Amino acid sequence: MQSRALILTSALVLLALAGCGQPEPVAPAAPAAPAEKRYPITGEVVAADPARKVLIVHHDEIPGYMPEMTMEFLVSAGDLAIAKPGQRIRADMIPSDKGDFRLEKIWPDDRTEVAVVAAGANALRQDTMIRGRGVYREVGEELPDFALYDQTGAVVRSARFRGKQVMLNFIFTRCPVATMCPLSTSKMMETQRLAKEAGVPNIEFVSITLDPAYDTPGVLKEYADARGIDTANFSFLTGPESAIKDLLAQFGVIASFEGELIKHTLATVLIDANGRIAHRADGSVWEPGDFVAKMRRAAKAK
Ligand SMILES: [Cu+2]
């Protein structure tokens, strides 16, 4: 297919030109600190204490390290903001040499919700396999089904968007290249603002992370809050690595992982109220006003 070859070629050129950054060479100032110890834990949130930046968790037994107990953990502002007493979580526990403990990579761990998200990832995996070389979804094809977590840790299934237009892109919060993800996010915000001004009904904005190893719900929450994003109709989604990879393949976004760095292309799509891809813009050169004009036309045609 020639059009696809063209898209891929331009995507690769973009990848070569605008990949996400090279690491700054860092001079070792002091002898390298010993690698942090990380313990995977599971447990239940008892309470959050934002003033002290502390989450109180009753954790399960950590085999060979600690019996089950209720403890205080230092956590990020995003994790504090979305913590719900009674919620099951899994996380990495990192002891410091000062004797306190930190939690990172906090994920919801409610058994039912985990099963929904895992089933979504399995279905996507199968769909990607079955589509084979036709994995890429062209304009006119449907949004694939997925089940991911949003920036509050709630499960979001693609079915939720039926009957609404959805503008969707892929970003990651650690992206260091101003002209890539940060620009994409500010253009999504601008589009959201213009769509609101224009009175476009039933429109949702969705940014899916390329980097689920780092972008937990709490990290996405902090990203949205730091930018003052109105999350009433703008969600940030994350989930199992395989689901993200399958979505990237189906949306034709190329991402290669080099340690902490991700080189990636950009795609922004508009999905119509019937769940079909109505429009697609590759790269970072697209106009919020164009997307809003398309949304208005589609909303009127309904
Ligand atoms: Cu980026």
Boltz pocket constraint, residues with backbone or C-beta under 6 A from the ligand:
constraints:
  - pocket:
      binder: B
      contacts: [[A, 20], [A, 171], [A, 172], [A, 175], [A, 176], [A, 177], [A, 180], [A, 181], [A, 182], [A, 262], [A, 264]]
      max_distance: 6.0
